[in-house]
Amino acid sequence: MIGDNYVLLPSGVLAFGEDLQEQNVDERIQGWQENITNTAFFLILAGSQTAEIEGISAAGSTAASRRYTAVADAELLLRGPKLQKKWPLPPLPAGVSPALISYVASRFLKIKPTIISAGLLQSPTFNHVSLESPDIGPARCLSSGNAMERARVKRLLDSGFKIGKKLKKSLLITECVPGGTSTAFAVLSGLGINVNGLISGSHRNPPSELKTKLVKQGLKAAKLKKNPSSVELMAAVGDPFQPIAVGLLMGAKESGQEILLGGGSQMLAVLALALNEIAPELRAEFVGNILIGTTSWLVDESLSSAKNKNTFIHLMNHVANHFKVNILGLASGYRFNDSNQKVLRDYEIGYVKEGVGAGALSLLAQIKGLTQKEMIKRCDLEVSNLFKSNNEKTFNGVKTI
């Protein structure tokens, strides 16, 4: 089935991007299917004061709760819903943390993440790799135009590169960064890519006007020269996740690994920042073994009803055209319409959509044979377990079963 630059594959996974017939889609998916257990799976946690702007993010109903979203999501992914947590999940306007979906998929795949942290307000109590002193804290709000010191960005970039260069297996990068779609918006705009109206987020109706205002403020305050370097851009309006992920990506490329970037606009920003540092004649080869992996909810979204376009596909093609490359995206085909849990059905009406690698891990589970029916059954069960472990009658104000 072929549509607006996408094709529905027999596995139920959706492939999208331009010139799909030239991208060896089946061959590349088969490669991941055969090597899933031989994958280096990283979850990067990071903090930015951008997340504290009122109305900017739904990854926690309040600014205070968004300060610990990343550690709470990581703890859920690592330990599962049954066990009591040090960091309870922050209340959400609707839905449930995508870390629950990631947990179900990763358990099926039998893979566990290596956690990397930077810029958090907490010191995680679980095993993790800290690439800087916890005292440094989150990045400043992107509207300042001075989100991080350049020395910090370079240090995080170099640390990520060293880890990536040592890899002897395929790389999966995932993230949890409240406010991260806004910093993605900022760096993509700073690269000269028109992304207005194309950046989503955890809200059912993303606050596009607010994000645009903050990005304009930040880029104006930064006073960047024409064609800024990626380091300059990240320092001006980025977050700590970005240099780590760019470094990991470029290091893994140097060691010849297949790479799956698990997420939406934040992963497109990482890829764009990497491409910005590569000579134009080498860019097509660079993207050759890189995939973007996300959820069906993000890919289905149309932020402009007048255009009636798949917004994320449109955004990805904007990035691809800017750098004159072809980018291949894959989306999990799982849907929760038939779920018994309202917090999961909320995904179908536009809440949450993506995060903590939910899309990439789900699509890997799907190509490995986890059926739609079984995925719903497992997620329904884990929502019930989460409810029981919280020992409450409701979860996010919704009765669970």
C-alpha positions as CSV (number, residue, x, y, z in Angstrom):
1,M,0.0,0.0,0.0
2,I,1.6,3.3,-1.1
3,G,0.6,6.8,-0.2
4,D,2.1,10.2,0.4
5,N,5.7,9.1,0.4
6,Y,4.9,6.0,2.6
7,V,4.3,2.3,2.2
8,L,2.6,-0.1,4.6
9,L,4.8,-3.2,4.9
10,P,3.5,-6.8,5.4
11,S,4.7,-6.7,9.0
12,G,2.4,-3.8,9.7
13,V,5.4,-1.3,10.0
14,L,5.0,1.9,8.0
15,A,8.1,3.0,5.9
16,F,8.2,6.6,4.8
17,G,10.5,9.1,3.0
18,E,11.2,10.1,-0.6
19,D,12.5,7.6,-3.2
20,L,11.5,4.6,-1.1
21,Q,12.1,2.2,-4.0
22,E,15.8,3.2,-3.9
23,Q,16.2,2.7,-0.1
24,N,16.3,-1.2,0.1
25,V,13.6,-1.0,2.8
26,D,13.1,-4.8,3.1
27,E,16.8,-5.5,3.3
28,R,17.4,-2.9,5.9
29,I,14.5,-4.1,8.0
30,Q,15.7,-7.7,7.8
31,G,19.1,-6.6,9.0
32,W,17.5,-5.2,12.2
33,Q,15.3,-8.2,12.6
34,E,18.3,-10.5,12.6
35,N,20.5,-8.4,14.9
36,I,18.1,-7.0,17.5
37,T,19.7,-8.9,20.3
38,N,23.1,-7.6,19.2
39,T,22.2,-4.0,19.6
40,A,23.6,-1.3,21.8
41,F,20.5,0.4,23.2
42,F,21.0,3.8,24.8
43,L,18.5,6.0,26.6
44,I,19.7,9.6,27.1
45,L,18.2,11.6,29.9
46,A,18.7,15.4,29.9
47,G,17.2,18.5,31.4
48,S,16.5,22.0,30.1
49,Q,14.8,24.9,31.8
50,T,12.8,25.3,28.6
51,A,10.5,22.6,30.1
52,E,9.6,25.0,32.9
53,I,7.8,27.5,30.6
54,E,4.1,27.3,31.4
55,G,2.2,25.4,28.6
56,I,5.3,24.2,26.7
57,S,5.2,20.5,27.5
58,A,2.7,17.9,28.7
59,A,5.4,15.5,29.9
60,G,4.2,16.3,33.4
61,S,1.2,18.5,34.3
62,T,3.4,21.1,36.1
63,A,6.8,22.7,35.8
64,A,7.8,21.0,39.1
65,S,6.8,17.6,37.9
66,R,8.6,18.0,34.6
67,R,11.9,18.3,36.6
68,Y,11.8,14.6,37.4
69,T,10.0,13.2,34.3
70,A,13.2,11.8,32.9
71,V,14.3,9.8,35.9
72,A,10.8,8.5,36.5
73,D,10.4,7.3,32.9
74,A,13.9,5.7,33.0
75,E,13.0,3.9,36.3
76,L,9.8,2.6,34.8
77,L,11.6,1.3,31.7
78,L,14.3,-0.4,33.8
79,R,12.2,-1.8,36.7
80,G,8.7,-2.2,35.2
81,P,5.4,-1.1,36.6
82,K,5.1,-3.6,39.4
83,L,7.9,-2.4,41.7
84,Q,7.6,0.6,43.9
85,K,9.6,3.5,42.5
86,K,11.8,6.2,44.1
87,W,10.5,8.5,41.4
88,P,6.7,8.2,40.8
89,L,5.5,9.1,37.3
90,P,4.5,12.7,37.1
91,P,0.8,13.3,36.6
92,L,-0.1,13.8,32.9
93,P,-3.1,15.7,31.3
94,A,-4.0,12.4,29.7
95,G,-2.5,9.1,28.7
96,V,0.3,7.2,30.3
97,S,4.1,7.5,30.0
98,P,5.4,6.0,26.7
99,A,8.1,4.3,28.9
100,L,5.4,1.7,29.6
101,I,5.1,0.9,25.9
102,S,8.9,0.8,25.7
103,Y,9.1,-1.5,28.7
104,V,6.7,-4.0,27.1
105,A,8.5,-3.9,23.8
106,S,12.0,-4.2,25.3
107,R,11.0,-7.1,27.5
108,F,9.7,-8.9,24.4
109,L,12.9,-8.1,22.6
110,K,15.1,-9.0,25.6
111,I,17.2,-5.9,25.4
112,K,18.0,-3.4,28.2
113,P,19.2,0.2,27.9
114,T,22.4,1.8,29.0
115,I,21.3,5.1,30.6
116,I,23.3,8.3,29.9
117,S,22.4,11.4,31.9
118,A,23.3,15.1,31.6
119,G,21.7,18.2,33.0
120,L,19.4,16.5,35.5
121,L,18.3,18.0,38.8
122,Q,18.5,14.6,40.4
123,S,21.2,11.9,40.7
124,P,19.5,8.7,39.4
125,T,19.6,5.9,41.9
126,F,19.8,3.3,39.1
127,N,22.9,2.4,37.1
128,H,23.8,5.1,34.6
129,V,26.6,6.9,32.9
130,S,27.0,10.5,33.9
131,L,29.1,12.5,31.4
132,E,29.4,15.6,33.6
133,S,29.1,16.7,37.2
134,P,25.5,16.7,38.3
135,D,26.2,20.1,39.8
136,I,26.1,21.7,36.4
137,G,22.3,21.2,36.1
138,P,19.9,21.7,33.2
139,A,20.5,23.9,30.2
140,R,19.1,27.4,30.4
141,C,15.9,28.1,28.5
142,L,16.4,28.3,24.8
143,S,14.8,31.8,24.7
144,S,18.0,33.1,26.4
145,G,20.1,32.4,23.3
146,N,22.7,31.1,25.7
147,A,21.5,27.6,26.7
148,M,24.9,26.1,27.4
149,E,28.5,27.0,27.4
150,R,30.3,25.9,24.2
151,A,32.9,24.1,26.3
152,R,30.1,22.0,27.8
153,V,28.7,21.2,24.4
154,K,32.1,20.2,23.1
155,R,32.7,18.0,26.1
156,L,29.4,16.2,25.8
157,L,29.9,15.8,22.0
158,D,33.3,14.3,22.5
159,S,32.1,11.9,25.2
160,G,29.3,10.7,23.0
161,F,31.7,10.2,20.1
162,K,34.1,8.1,22.1
163,I,31.3,5.8,23.2
164,G,30.0,5.5,19.7
165,K,33.4,4.9,18.1
166,K,34.0,1.9,20.4
167,L,30.7,0.1,19.4
168,K,30.9,-3.3,17.8
169,K,27.2,-3.6,17.3
170,S,24.2,-1.8,15.9
171,L,23.1,1.4,17.8
172,L,19.7,2.4,19.0
173,I,19.5,5.9,20.5
174,T,16.4,6.9,22.5
175,E,15.7,9.9,24.8
176,C,13.7,11.5,27.5
177,V,14.0,15.3,27.5
178,P,11.0,17.4,28.6
179,G,10.9,20.4,26.4
180,G,13.0,18.6,23.8
181,T,10.7,19.2,20.8
182,S,11.1,23.0,21.5
183,T,14.9,22.8,21.4
184,A,14.7,20.6,18.3
185,F,12.5,23.3,16.7
186,A,15.2,25.9,17.7
187,V,18.2,24.1,16.2
188,L,16.4,23.1,13.0
189,S,15.3,26.7,12.6
190,G,18.9,27.9,13.3
191,L,20.1,25.6,10.5
192,G,17.8,27.5,8.1
193,I,15.2,24.8,7.8
194,N,11.6,26.1,7.7
195,V,9.9,23.9,10.3
196,N,7.1,26.3,11.4
197,G,3.9,24.3,12.0
198,L,5.7,21.0,11.6
199,I,7.0,20.3,15.1
200,S,4.7,18.3,17.3
201,G,5.0,17.5,21.1
202,S,3.3,15.7,24.0
203,H,0.3,18.0,23.9
204,R,-2.8,16.9,22.1
205,N,-2.7,20.3,20.4
206,P,1.0,21.4,20.4
207,P,1.6,25.0,21.4
208,S,3.1,26.0,18.1
209,E,2.8,29.8,18.6
210,L,4.5,29.6,22.0
211,K,7.3,27.5,20.6
212,T,7.7,29.9,17.6
213,K,7.9,32.9,20.0
214,L,10.6,31.3,22.2
215,V,12.7,30.2,19.2
216,K,12.6,33.6,17.6
217,Q,13.6,35.1,21.0
218,G,16.5,32.7,21.4
219,L,17.9,32.9,17.9
220,K,17.7,36.8,18.1
221,A,19.4,36.9,21.5
222,A,22.1,34.4,20.3
223,K,23.3,36.7,17.5
224,L,24.7,33.8,15.5
225,K,26.8,34.4,12.4
226,K,25.5,33.1,9.1
227,N,25.8,29.3,8.7
228,P,26.6,28.6,12.4
229,S,28.4,25.4,13.4
230,S,26.3,22.7,15.1
231,V,28.3,23.4,18.4
232,E,27.4,27.1,18.2
233,L,23.7,26.3,17.6
234,M,23.4,23.7,20.4
235,A,25.2,26.1,22.8
236,A,22.7,28.9,21.8
237,V,19.4,27.1,21.8
238,G,19.9,23.4,22.4
239,D,19.9,21.0,25.3
240,P,22.4,18.5,26.7
241,F,20.8,15.5,24.9
242,Q,21.7,16.9,21.5
243,P,25.6,16.9,21.7
244,I,25.6,13.5,23.4
245,A,23.4,12.0,20.7
246,V,25.2,13.7,17.8
247,G,28.5,12.4,19.2
248,L,27.1,8.9,19.6
249,L,25.8,9.0,16.1
250,M,29.0,10.2,14.5
251,G,31.1,7.8,16.5
252,A,29.0,4.8,15.5
253,K,29.1,5.9,11.9
254,E,32.9,5.9,12.1
255,S,32.9,2.4,13.5
256,G,30.6,1.3,10.6
257,Q,27.4,0.5,12.6
258,E,23.7,0.4,11.6
259,I,21.9,3.1,13.5
260,L,18.3,3.5,14.6
261,L,17.3,7.0,15.9
262,G,14.3,6.3,18.1
263,G,12.0,9.3,18.3
264,G,10.5,12.2,16.3
265,S,11.6,15.8,15.7
266,Q,14.4,15.5,18.3
267,M,16.0,12.7,16.3
268,L,15.6,14.6,13.1
269,A,17.4,17.5,14.8
270,V,20.3,15.2,15.9
271,L,20.6,13.9,12.3
272,A,20.5,17.5,10.9
273,L,23.2,18.7,13.4
274,A,25.4,15.8,12.3
275,L,24.8,16.4,8.6
276,N,25.6,20.1,9.1
277,E,29.2,19.1,10.1
278,I,29.7,16.8,7.1
279,A,31.0,17.9,3.7
280,P,28.0,18.0,1.2
281,E,29.5,15.4,-1.1
282,L,29.7,12.9,1.8
283,R,26.2,13.4,3.2
284,A,24.3,10.9,1.0
285,E,26.7,8.1,2.1
286,F,26.4,9.2,5.7
287,V,22.7,8.6,5.9
288,G,22.9,5.3,4.2
289,N,22.7,3.1,7.3
290,I,20.6,5.4,9.5
291,L,16.9,5.0,10.1
292,I,14.4,7.2,12.0
293,G,12.0,5.0,14.1
294,T,8.8,6.5,15.6
295,T,5.2,5.8,16.4
296,S,2.1,5.6,14.1
297,W,0.5,8.3,16.2
298,L,3.2,10.8,15.4
299,V,3.3,9.9,11.7
300,D,-0.5,10.1,11.4
301,E,-0.7,13.6,12.9
302,S,-1.7,16.5,10.7
303,L,-1.1,19.8,12.5
304,S,-2.6,21.7,9.6
305,S,-6.0,20.5,8.6
306,A,-6.0,22.8,5.6
307,K,-2.9,21.1,4.2
308,N,-4.0,17.6,5.4
309,K,-0.5,16.3,5.3
310,N,1.3,13.9,7.5
311,T,3.2,16.5,9.5
312,F,6.2,14.4,10.6
313,I,6.7,13.0,7.1
314,H,6.6,16.5,5.8
315,L,9.2,17.6,8.4
316,M,11.5,14.8,7.6
317,N,11.4,15.5,3.9
318,H,12.2,19.2,4.7
319,V,15.3,18.1,6.5
320,A,16.2,15.6,3.7
321,N,15.7,18.3,1.0
322,H,17.8,20.9,2.9
323,F,20.8,18.5,3.0
324,K,20.0,16.9,-0.4
325,V,19.8,13.4,1.0
326,N,17.2,10.6,1.3
327,I,16.1,9.8,4.9
328,L,14.2,6.6,5.6
329,G,11.7,6.5,8.4
330,L,9.9,3.6,10.0
331,A,6.9,3.7,12.2
332,S,5.3,1.0,14.4
333,G,1.8,0.1,13.2
334,Y,0.5,-0.7,16.7
335,R,-2.8,1.0,17.6
336,F,-4.7,1.1,21.0
337,N,-8.3,1.5,19.8
338,D,-9.1,-1.9,21.2
339,S,-7.3,-1.4,24.5
340,N,-9.3,-1.9,27.7
341,Q,-7.4,1.0,29.3
342,K,-8.4,4.6,28.7
343,V,-4.9,5.9,29.3
344,L,-3.8,3.8,26.3
345,R,-6.8,4.8,24.1
346,D,-5.8,8.4,24.8
347,Y,-2.9,7.9,22.4
348,E,-5.4,7.5,19.6
349,I,-6.8,11.0,20.1
350,G,-3.5,12.8,20.1
351,Y,-2.0,12.6,23.6
352,V,1.7,11.9,24.3
353,K,2.4,10.3,20.9
354,E,6.1,9.3,21.4
355,G,9.0,9.3,23.9
356,V,11.5,7.0,25.6
357,G,12.0,5.1,22.3
358,A,8.4,3.9,22.3
359,G,8.2,4.0,18.5
360,A,11.6,2.4,17.7
361,L,11.2,-0.4,20.3
362,S,7.6,-1.1,19.2
363,L,8.6,-1.4,15.5
364,L,11.5,-3.7,16.4
365,A,9.0,-5.8,18.4
366,Q,6.6,-5.8,15.5
367,I,9.1,-6.9,12.9
368,K,10.3,-9.6,15.4
369,G,6.7,-11.0,15.5
370,L,4.8,-9.4,18.4
371,T,1.2,-9.2,17.1
372,Q,-1.1,-6.3,17.6
373,K,-3.4,-8.3,19.8
374,E,-0.6,-9.5,22.0
375,M,0.9,-6.0,22.3
376,I,-2.4,-4.6,23.5
377,K,-2.8,-7.4,26.0
378,R,0.6,-6.9,27.4
379,C,0.3,-3.1,27.6
380,D,-3.2,-3.4,29.2
381,L,-1.7,-5.8,31.9
382,E,1.2,-3.4,32.6
383,V,-1.2,-0.4,33.0
384,S,-3.1,-2.5,35.6
385,N,0.2,-3.4,37.3
386,L,1.2,0.3,37.4
387,F,-2.1,1.1,39.0
388,K,-1.7,-1.6,41.6
389,S,1.9,-0.5,42.4
390,N,0.6,3.1,42.9
391,N,-2.0,1.7,45.3
392,E,-4.5,4.3,44.2
393,K,-8.1,4.0,42.9
394,T,-7.3,6.1,39.9
395,F,-4.3,6.8,37.6
396,N,-4.1,10.3,36.1
397,G,-7.7,10.7,37.2
398,V,-8.8,7.7,35.3
399,K,-10.1,4.5,36.8
400,T,-8.0,1.5,35.6
401,I,-9.1,-2.1,35.4
